[in-house]
C-alpha cells in the first residue's frame, strides 16, 4: 500500500506537477546537494541529545513503525519519543519529537533556522492532523528552532541552543484544509502529468529539482528580461511590465521607468553600450589614501556553534585576502587561512592587524560585511580592540560607486563582483577556478578541510583552492577600482605576490 508523506504533501502544495513528477518520473530530477541537509541533521541530533531518556522508533517499515509507536506511547515511563509514526486517511508521518505533557503529548518539529517559516507551519499542521486523526491526544505543537542568542560554553554543552515557538494558533486554517489537500494530492497522483507553467513558485519555498525538465523545450526568453531589474522595487516594476505583456526590458516605454538605476540599466540594454561616469568614480575615490588595502573575508556561520564563546550563525572569519597597493601601483598580496579546526578568530585578528598597519584606505566591496567581522573581532579581543576599531574607521566601499556610476549590459542586473568583473576585466575570471568559486563553495571546502578525517593531500588541495579563490576576490577589486575609477582610460600596475 502506498501512502502520502508530509514531504509529498509539501511538494504538492508548492506545485502539483512537482509532486506528480517526484512520484512518476523521479529520474528527471537533478540530484540535490547532500550538504544542504547536513545542518538540519546536526540540529536534530542536538535536539535528541537534549532529551537523554528519549526513545527512538528505529523501524523503517511503516506498519512496524506504527506498532512500535503504539508500544512507546503506552509505556508507563512516558519517555519522549523520536520519529513516532502515524497513519491517517492515507497520510503517513514521522514526527521529530513527542514529549509527554500532563494530559497528552507535545509535538516538536526541529528546524535549523532561527525563525518560523510558513512552510514549516504547514508541515506541522500535516503532522498534527495525521497524529490526531490516528488517535493521539496532542495538546501542543511547537517548532523547535535555533536560538541565535545562545552562547556556546564549550565541552559539547548545547543545553539552551534550541527554543520552542508554539504554533497552535497558526494551525487553525491549515488543519481544516489538510483533508482536502490530501484528497487532491491523491487524485493528482492517480492522474496524468499536470500542466503547469514555470513561475515564481518553482523556487518558493524551495528550488524545484525538475526545473531543467520543465524549461526544456520552452522558447528562449528575451536577452534582457524585465526581471533583471534589481531590488524589490525592480521586481515590482518587472511584475507591472509583465502584466502589460512586456517581457523584454528593451520594449518597455522609457517613461515607465523612474528610478535612476533602472533608467541606466534600460539605456545600457537598449544601446548595448556600458554606462560609465568615470569622472564621478575618480572624484569619489581620489581621497582613498595609499597604501590601499583591498580586503575580503571568508566566513562560516554554523547553526551549531563549534567554538566556545560563539553564537549560532555567527560569521566566523577563517580566511582573508588582502592586496596592498602603493601609490606607485605596486601590489603585494597577503593572506590568512586557518585549516587547523581550532577557533580561527585570534589568528585572523592578529594577522589582520599585521597586514593592514595603521594607514591608508581599506577597500571593500560591500563594506557592512567586512566591518561586521572586524567589529566582532574587536569585541572579542580586548587587547586588540583599539587597533581593530581603528581599521574599521579606514574602511571604504567600492560597491555603492559601481551601483551609482557603472552598468554594463553583460551584468544582467547584478552588481556582485562576479557579475561586474567579466564586463570590466574580461581577462580575470572566476570560471577558471577549480572547485572553490563562490562563498558557499568556500564554506564547504573549509568545513571539509577541518574535518579530522580528511587526508593531508586533500587538505592541501583545499588550501590551494581556497587561497586562489579569496585572492581573486581582492585582485578583482584592485582591477575594478583601477579600471573604473582612474581619471585616465586605464592604469597599469605591477604585481608581486
Ligand atoms: S519546475 Fe516549476 S512548474 Fe515544473 S515541476 Fe517544478 S515547480 Fe512545478
Boltz pocket constraint, residues with backbone or C-beta under 6 A from the ligand:
constraints:
  - pocket:
      binder: B
      contacts: [[A, 14], [A, 15], [A, 16], [A, 17], [A, 18], [A, 19], [A, 21], [A, 196], [A, 197], [A, 198], [A, 199], [A, 201], [A, 202], [A, 203], [A, 208], [A, 209], [A, 210], [A, 211], [A, 212], [A, 214]]
      max_distance: 6.0
